[in-house]
Amino acid sequence: MGAAMGSQRQLAGDKAARIVDEAVVDVLFSLGNGLAMRMLPEPERDVMPTIQAGTMCVHALLDEPA
């Protein structure tokens, strides 16, 4: 019975991890789309600070918790 409970917990954990992964992918796509929509209408705009901030957000989403 202990092994079965462990397997169920692992499956539940895998499903939760997959849901979190899908959510992170959605956020990353949204961030990229939003940045593109912000940059396209103003090609002369200095976008480097925005890109740096976006990079920090991506690192925060993808880095393992300490």
Backbone as JSON Lines, residues from 0, in Angstrom:
{"i":0,"aa":"M","n":[0.82,-1.2,0.0],"ca":[0.0,0.0,0.0],"c":[0.86,1.26,0.0]}
{"i":1,"aa":"G","n":[2.0,1.21,0.68],"ca":[2.89,2.36,0.73],"c":[3.41,2.75,-0.64]}
{"i":2,"aa":"A","n":[3.76,1.76,-1.47],"ca":[4.27,2.04,-2.81],"c":[3.19,2.66,-3.69]}
{"i":3,"aa":"A","n":[1.97,2.17,-3.55],"ca":[0.87,2.73,-4.34],"c":[0.61,4.18,-3.96]}
{"i":4,"aa":"M","n":[0.65,4.47,-2.69],"ca":[0.44,5.86,-2.24],"c":[1.55,6.75,-2.78]}
{"i":5,"aa":"G","n":[2.78,6.22,-2.76],"ca":[3.91,6.99,-3.27],"c":[3.75,7.27,-4.76]}
{"i":6,"aa":"S","n":[3.28,6.27,-5.5],"ca":[3.07,6.44,-6.95],"c":[1.99,7.47,-7.22]}
{"i":7,"aa":"Q","n":[0.92,7.44,-6.44],"ca":[-0.16,8.41,-6.63],"c":[0.34,9.82,-6.34]}
{"i":8,"aa":"R","n":[1.13,9.95,-5.3],"ca":[1.69,11.28,-4.98],"c":[2.6,11.76,-6.09]}
{"i":9,"aa":"Q","n":[3.41,10.86,-6.65],"ca":[4.31,11.25,-7.73],"c":[3.51,11.67,-8.96]}
{"i":10,"aa":"L","n":[2.47,10.93,-9.29],"ca":[1.63,11.3,-10.44],"c":[0.97,12.66,-10.22]}
{"i":11,"aa":"A","n":[0.49,12.89,-9.01],"ca":[-0.12,14.19,-8.7],"c":[0.92,15.3,-8.81]}
{"i":12,"aa":"G","n":[2.13,15.03,-8.33],"ca":[3.2,16.01,-8.44],"c":[3.59,16.28,-9.88]}
{"i":13,"aa":"D","n":[3.64,15.22,-10.7],"ca":[3.96,15.38,-12.12],"c":[2.9,16.22,-12.82]}
{"i":14,"aa":"K","n":[1.63,15.97,-12.49],"ca":[0.54,16.74,-13.11],"c":[0.63,18.2,-12.69]}
{"i":15,"aa":"A","n":[0.9,18.46,-11.42],"ca":[1.03,19.83,-10.94],"c":[2.2,20.53,-11.62]}
{"i":16,"aa":"A","n":[3.32,19.81,-11.78],"ca":[4.48,20.39,-12.44],"c":[4.16,20.72,-13.89]}
{"i":17,"aa":"R","n":[3.42,19.84,-14.57],"ca":[3.05,20.08,-15.96],"c":[2.15,21.32,-16.08]}
{"i":18,"aa":"I","n":[1.23,21.46,-15.15],"ca":[0.34,22.63,-15.16],"c":[1.16,23.89,-14.96]}
{"i":19,"aa":"V","n":[2.09,23.86,-14.02],"ca":[2.94,25.02,-13.78],"c":[3.78,25.31,-15.02]}
{"i":20,"aa":"D","n":[4.35,24.28,-15.65],"ca":[5.14,24.47,-16.86],"c":[4.31,25.12,-17.96]}
{"i":21,"aa":"E","n":[3.08,24.67,-18.15],"ca":[2.21,25.25,-19.17],"c":[1.91,26.71,-18.86]}
{"i":22,"aa":"A","n":[1.72,27.03,-17.6],"ca":[1.45,28.41,-17.2],"c":[2.67,29.29,-17.48]}
{"i":23,"aa":"V","n":[3.85,28.78,-17.2],"ca":[5.07,29.54,-17.47],"c":[5.23,29.79,-18.97]}
{"i":24,"aa":"V","n":[4.95,28.78,-19.77],"ca":[5.01,28.95,-21.22],"c":[4.03,30.03,-21.67]}
{"i":25,"aa":"D","n":[2.83,30.02,-21.13],"ca":[1.84,31.05,-21.48],"c":[2.35,32.44,-21.13]}
{"i":26,"aa":"V","n":[2.95,32.57,-19.96],"ca":[3.47,33.88,-19.54],"c":[4.62,34.32,-20.45]}
{"i":27,"aa":"L","n":[5.5,33.39,-20.81],"ca":[6.63,33.74,-21.68],"c":[6.14,34.19,-23.05]}
{"i":28,"aa":"F","n":[5.18,33.47,-23.62],"ca":[4.62,33.89,-24.91],"c":[3.96,35.27,-24.79]}
{"i":29,"aa":"S","n":[3.23,35.48,-23.73],"ca":[2.56,36.77,-23.53],"c":[3.57,37.9,-23.38]}
{"i":30,"aa":"L","n":[4.63,37.63,-22.66],"ca":[5.68,38.64,-22.49],"c":[6.3,38.99,-23.84]}
{"i":31,"aa":"G","n":[6.62,37.95,-24.62],"ca":[7.21,38.2,-25.94],"c":[6.27,38.96,-26.86]}
{"i":32,"aa":"N","n":[5.01,38.57,-26.88],"ca":[4.03,39.27,-27.71],"c":[3.85,40.71,-27.28]}
{"i":33,"aa":"G","n":[3.78,40.91,-25.97],"ca":[3.62,42.26,-25.46],"c":[4.8,43.16,-25.8]}
{"i":34,"aa":"L","n":[6.0,42.61,-25.67],"ca":[7.19,43.39,-26.02],"c":[7.2,43.74,-27.5]}
{"i":35,"aa":"A","n":[6.85,42.79,-28.33],"ca":[6.8,43.05,-29.77],"c":[5.77,44.14,-30.1]}
{"i":36,"aa":"M","n":[4.61,44.05,-29.49],"ca":[3.56,45.06,-29.74],"c":[4.0,46.44,-29.25]}
{"i":37,"aa":"R","n":[4.81,46.47,-28.23],"ca":[5.29,47.74,-27.69],"c":[6.37,48.34,-28.59]}
{"i":38,"aa":"M","n":[7.2,47.48,-29.18],"ca":[8.34,47.95,-29.97],"c":[7.98,48.3,-31.4]}
{"i":39,"aa":"L","n":[7.06,47.57,-32.0],"ca":[6.77,47.75,-33.43],"c":[6.29,49.16,-33.8]}
{"i":40,"aa":"P","n":[5.39,49.76,-33.03],"ca":[4.89,51.08,-33.46],"c":[5.92,52.21,-33.3]}
{"i":41,"aa":"E","n":[6.96,51.99,-32.5],"ca":[7.96,53.03,-32.26],"c":[9.36,52.48,-32.5]}
{"i":42,"aa":"P","n":[9.74,52.28,-33.75],"ca":[11.05,51.67,-34.03],"c":[12.23,52.51,-33.54]}
{"i":43,"aa":"E","n":[12.03,53.8,-33.35],"ca":[13.13,54.67,-32.89],"c":[13.32,54.62,-31.38]}
{"i":44,"aa":"R","n":[12.4,54.03,-30.69],"ca":[12.43,53.97,-29.22],"c":[13.58,53.09,-28.74]}
{"i":45,"aa":"D","n":[14.25,53.51,-27.67],"ca":[15.31,52.7,-27.05],"c":[14.63,51.62,-26.21]}
{"i":46,"aa":"V","n":[14.7,50.4,-26.69],"ca":[14.0,49.29,-26.04],"c":[14.91,48.47,-25.12]}
{"i":47,"aa":"M","n":[16.19,48.82,-25.05],"ca":[17.12,48.03,-24.25],"c":[16.69,47.92,-22.78]}
{"i":48,"aa":"P","n":[16.25,48.98,-22.11],"ca":[15.8,48.82,-20.71],"c":[14.61,47.86,-20.59]}
{"i":49,"aa":"T","n":[13.71,47.9,-21.57],"ca":[12.56,47.01,-21.56],"c":[13.0,45.56,-21.77]}
{"i":50,"aa":"I","n":[13.92,45.35,-22.68],"ca":[14.43,44.0,-22.92],"c":[15.17,43.48,-21.69]}
{"i":51,"aa":"Q","n":[15.93,44.33,-21.04],"ca":[16.63,43.91,-19.81],"c":[15.63,43.53,-18.72]}
{"i":52,"aa":"A","n":[14.58,44.31,-18.57],"ca":[13.55,43.98,-17.57],"c":[12.86,42.67,-17.93]}
{"i":53,"aa":"G","n":[12.57,42.46,-19.21],"ca":[11.96,41.21,-19.65],"c":[12.87,40.02,-19.39]}
{"i":54,"aa":"T","n":[14.16,40.21,-19.6],"ca":[15.14,39.16,-19.35],"c":[15.15,38.79,-17.87]}
{"i":55,"aa":"M","n":[15.07,39.78,-17.01],"ca":[15.03,39.51,-15.57],"c":[13.77,38.7,-15.21]}
{"i":56,"aa":"C","n":[12.65,39.03,-15.84],"ca":[11.41,38.29,-15.59],"c":[11.54,36.84,-16.04]}
{"i":57,"aa":"V","n":[12.12,36.64,-17.21],"ca":[12.29,35.27,-17.73],"c":[13.19,34.47,-16.79]}
{"i":58,"aa":"H","n":[14.29,35.07,-16.35],"ca":[15.17,34.35,-15.42],"c":[14.45,33.99,-14.13]}
{"i":59,"aa":"A","n":[13.63,34.89,-13.63],"ca":[12.88,34.61,-12.4],"c":[11.92,33.46,-12.6]}
{"i":60,"aa":"L","n":[11.32,33.35,-13.76],"ca":[10.38,32.26,-14.03],"c":[11.08,30.92,-14.24]}
{"i":61,"aa":"L","n":[12.26,30.94,-14.83],"ca":[12.92,29.69,-15.21],"c":[13.92,29.19,-14.19]}
{"i":62,"aa":"D","n":[14.4,30.04,-13.3],"ca":[15.39,29.61,-12.32],"c":[14.74,28.77,-11.24]}
{"i":63,"aa":"E","n":[15.48,27.78,-10.78],"ca":[15.01,26.94,-9.68],"c":[14.99,27.77,-8.41]}
{"i":64,"aa":"P","n":[14.01,27.54,-7.54],"ca":[14.0,28.26,-6.27],"c":[15.22,27.88,-5.44]}
{"i":65,"aa":"A","n":[15.72,28.84,-4.7],"ca":[16.92,28.61,-3.87],"c":[16.6,27.76,-2.66]}
